């Protein structure tokens, strides 16, 4: 039985709220209902034993926060995760990817190549090509939606690199038997990406991005939500 627990670490920009919030997008992509804990708002995480015995899967969402800020809610969430991450199948996305990295001994910094936003391309490694998580991806390189300023500069020791991108050499990895971390947003749709581009358009223009082109690219229908479905099958 699927009993998904979502650790929500932020909220969607207001222009994206017409499509729901982070937890809604993950639950929709997974095709199941979920329990959500808003740790960034101080909501308490469940007891460790309860989590291990009652929840089949755990997802850590993205956030506008930076893991290098090391706020109290981040530190307390990581202390909790340390006790469950190898017990319950876990997926960290964007900020969640970075939180897992910090927890597991890797490093996260502002990306020296700058902001990564909009349409990106994920390049699977040999390990990624043969990985169940990416079974539905038809090519070794596939398009993804991204939006982040920080990235994983050193993955955790003992992790297996699954994918890279032009700006993010550590775009996806696996740690242990069932802990997965993705820098891109498999849960996003084109309209969600467009809402984020519009919200960040002023900064993007100042940084030299071609915003009209980026918005036009959001008409594409990506297949990445299938990755979440594959995770739920683990």
C-alpha positions as CSV (number, residue, x, y, z in Angstrom):
1,X,0.0,0.0,0.0
2,X,1.3,3.4,-1.0
3,X,1.4,5.9,1.9
4,X,3.4,8.9,0.7
5,X,4.8,11.5,3.1
6,X,5.8,14.8,1.6
7,X,8.3,17.0,3.5
8,X,7.4,20.5,2.1
9,X,10.3,23.0,2.4
10,X,8.8,26.0,0.7
11,X,5.8,27.3,-1.2
12,X,5.2,28.0,-4.9
13,X,5.4,31.5,-6.2
14,X,2.0,33.2,-6.2
15,X,1.6,33.0,-10.0
16,X,2.0,29.3,-9.9
17,X,-0.6,28.7,-7.2
18,X,-3.4,28.4,-9.8
19,X,-1.8,25.0,-10.5
20,X,-1.6,24.1,-6.8
21,X,1.4,23.9,-4.5
22,X,4.5,21.7,-4.3
23,X,2.7,18.9,-2.5
24,X,-0.1,18.9,-5.0
25,X,2.2,18.5,-7.9
26,X,4.1,15.6,-6.4
27,X,0.9,13.8,-5.4
28,X,-0.7,14.4,-8.8
29,X,2.5,13.0,-10.5
30,X,2.6,10.0,-8.2
31,X,-1.1,9.3,-8.7
32,X,-1.8,9.0,-5.0
33,X,-2.9,11.0,-1.9
34,X,-0.2,12.1,0.5
35,X,0.4,13.5,4.0
36,X,2.2,16.8,3.9
37,X,4.4,18.3,6.6
38,X,5.3,22.0,6.1
39,X,8.7,22.0,7.9
40,X,9.5,25.6,6.7
41,X,6.4,26.7,8.7
42,X,7.4,24.9,11.8
43,X,5.1,21.9,11.5
44,X,6.3,18.9,13.5
45,X,7.6,15.8,11.7
46,X,6.0,12.5,12.8
47,X,7.7,10.1,15.2
48,X,10.6,8.1,13.7
49,X,9.0,4.7,14.4
50,X,5.6,5.9,13.0
51,X,7.3,7.1,9.8
52,X,9.2,3.9,9.2
53,X,6.2,1.6,9.9
54,X,3.4,3.7,8.4
55,X,4.9,5.5,5.4
56,X,6.0,3.7,2.2
57,X,7.7,6.6,0.5
58,X,9.1,10.0,1.4
59,X,9.6,13.1,-0.9
60,X,11.5,16.3,0.0
61,X,10.3,19.2,-2.1
62,X,12.1,22.3,-3.6
63,X,12.3,25.6,-1.9
64,X,13.2,29.2,-2.5
65,X,15.5,28.9,0.6
66,X,19.2,28.1,0.3
67,X,20.6,25.1,2.2
68,X,23.7,27.1,3.0
69,X,21.5,29.4,5.2
70,X,21.3,26.5,7.6
71,X,18.1,27.7,9.3
72,X,16.8,26.0,12.4
73,X,14.0,24.2,10.5
74,X,16.6,22.9,8.0
75,X,18.8,21.5,10.7
76,X,16.0,19.9,12.6
77,X,14.6,18.3,9.5
78,X,18.0,16.9,8.6
79,X,18.4,15.5,12.1
80,X,15.1,13.7,11.6
81,X,15.9,12.6,8.1
82,X,19.1,11.0,9.2
83,X,17.1,8.5,11.1
84,X,14.7,7.6,8.3
85,X,16.4,8.2,5.0
86,X,17.9,4.7,4.7
87,X,14.7,3.1,6.2
88,X,12.1,4.5,3.8
89,X,12.4,5.0,0.1
90,X,13.3,8.7,-0.3
91,X,13.4,11.2,-3.1
92,X,14.9,14.7,-2.8
93,X,14.1,17.2,-5.5
94,X,16.0,20.5,-6.1
95,X,16.3,21.9,-2.6
96,X,15.5,18.4,-1.4
97,X,18.4,17.1,-3.5
98,X,20.7,19.6,-1.8
99,X,19.3,18.9,1.7
100,X,20.1,15.2,1.2
101,X,23.5,16.1,0.0
102,X,24.3,18.2,3.0
103,X,22.9,15.5,5.3
104,X,24.9,12.7,3.7
105,X,28.3,14.5,3.7
106,X,28.4,16.2,0.3
107,X,28.8,19.9,-0.4
108,X,26.4,22.5,-1.8
109,X,27.4,25.9,-3.1
110,X,26.2,28.7,-5.3
111,X,26.7,27.4,-8.8
112,X,29.8,28.9,-10.3
113,X,28.1,28.8,-13.7
114,X,25.3,30.9,-12.4
115,X,21.5,30.5,-12.3
116,X,20.1,27.4,-14.1
117,X,16.4,28.0,-15.1
118,X,14.0,26.9,-17.8
119,X,14.5,24.0,-20.2
120,X,17.6,22.0,-19.4
121,X,18.9,18.6,-20.7
122,X,19.7,15.7,-18.4
123,X,22.4,13.4,-19.5
124,X,22.3,9.9,-18.0
125,X,25.4,8.1,-17.0
126,X,25.9,4.4,-17.7
127,X,24.4,3.8,-14.2
128,X,21.5,6.0,-15.0
129,X,20.8,4.4,-18.4
130,X,20.2,1.1,-16.6
131,X,18.4,2.5,-13.6
132,X,14.7,1.7,-13.0
133,X,14.0,5.4,-12.1
134,X,14.7,6.4,-15.7
135,X,13.1,3.3,-17.4
136,X,10.6,5.5,-19.3
137,X,13.1,7.9,-20.7
138,X,13.5,7.1,-24.4
139,X,16.9,8.6,-24.9
140,X,20.1,9.0,-22.8
141,X,19.6,12.7,-22.9
142,X,16.1,14.1,-22.1
143,X,14.6,17.6,-21.4
144,X,13.8,18.7,-17.9
145,X,12.6,21.8,-16.1
146,X,15.0,23.5,-13.7
147,X,15.1,26.5,-11.4
148,X,18.0,26.9,-8.9
149,X,20.9,29.1,-7.9
150,X,22.8,26.5,-5.8
151,X,23.9,23.1,-6.8
152,X,25.7,20.0,-5.6
153,X,29.5,20.5,-6.1
154,X,30.5,17.3,-4.3
155,X,28.1,14.4,-4.0
156,X,28.1,12.2,-0.9
157,X,30.8,9.7,-0.6
158,X,29.5,6.3,-1.7
159,X,26.8,7.7,-3.9
160,X,26.3,6.6,-7.5
161,X,26.0,9.4,-10.1
162,X,23.0,8.9,-12.3
163,X,22.9,12.0,-14.4
164,X,24.6,15.4,-15.2
165,X,23.7,18.5,-17.1
166,X,25.6,21.4,-18.6
167,X,25.6,23.5,-15.5
168,X,25.2,20.7,-12.9
169,X,27.7,17.9,-13.1
170,X,25.9,16.1,-10.1
171,X,22.3,16.4,-11.5
172,X,21.1,13.1,-10.0
173,X,22.5,10.4,-7.8
174,X,21.5,7.4,-5.7
175,X,22.7,6.8,-2.1
176,X,22.2,3.4,-0.6
177,X,19.5,1.1,-1.8
178,X,16.6,3.5,-2.2
179,X,17.6,7.1,-1.6
180,X,17.5,9.3,-4.7
181,X,18.3,12.9,-5.3
182,X,17.4,15.0,-8.4
183,X,18.4,18.6,-9.1
184,X,15.7,19.0,-11.8
185,X,11.9,19.2,-11.2
186,X,10.3,16.0,-12.5
187,X,6.9,17.1,-11.0
188,X,6.7,20.4,-13.0
189,X,4.6,20.9,-16.1
190,X,5.1,23.6,-18.8
191,X,2.6,26.0,-17.2
192,X,4.3,25.7,-13.8
193,X,7.7,26.5,-15.4
194,X,6.1,29.4,-17.3
195,X,4.8,30.9,-14.0
196,X,8.2,30.7,-12.5
197,X,9.8,32.3,-15.5
198,X,7.3,35.2,-15.4
199,X,7.9,35.6,-11.6
200,X,11.7,35.8,-12.2
201,X,11.6,37.6,-15.5
202,X,13.2,40.8,-14.3
203,X,16.2,39.1,-12.8
204,X,16.5,36.7,-15.8
205,X,16.6,39.7,-18.2
206,X,19.3,41.4,-16.1
207,X,21.3,38.2,-16.2
208,X,21.1,38.0,-20.0
209,X,18.5,35.2,-20.4
210,X,16.2,35.3,-23.4
211,X,12.9,35.2,-21.5
212,X,10.5,35.2,-24.5
213,X,12.4,32.1,-25.9
214,X,12.3,30.4,-22.5
215,X,8.6,31.0,-22.2
216,X,8.0,29.7,-25.7
217,X,9.8,26.5,-24.7
218,X,7.3,25.8,-22.0
219,X,4.8,24.7,-24.6
220,X,6.7,21.4,-24.6
221,X,5.1,18.4,-22.8
222,X,7.9,16.6,-20.9
223,X,7.8,13.0,-19.7
224,X,9.6,13.5,-16.4
225,X,6.5,12.9,-14.2
226,X,7.0,9.2,-15.0
227,X,10.2,9.3,-12.9
228,X,8.1,10.0,-9.8
229,X,5.8,7.1,-10.8
230,X,8.8,4.9,-11.0
231,X,10.0,6.1,-7.6
232,X,6.6,5.2,-6.1
233,X,7.0,1.7,-7.5
234,X,10.4,1.1,-5.7
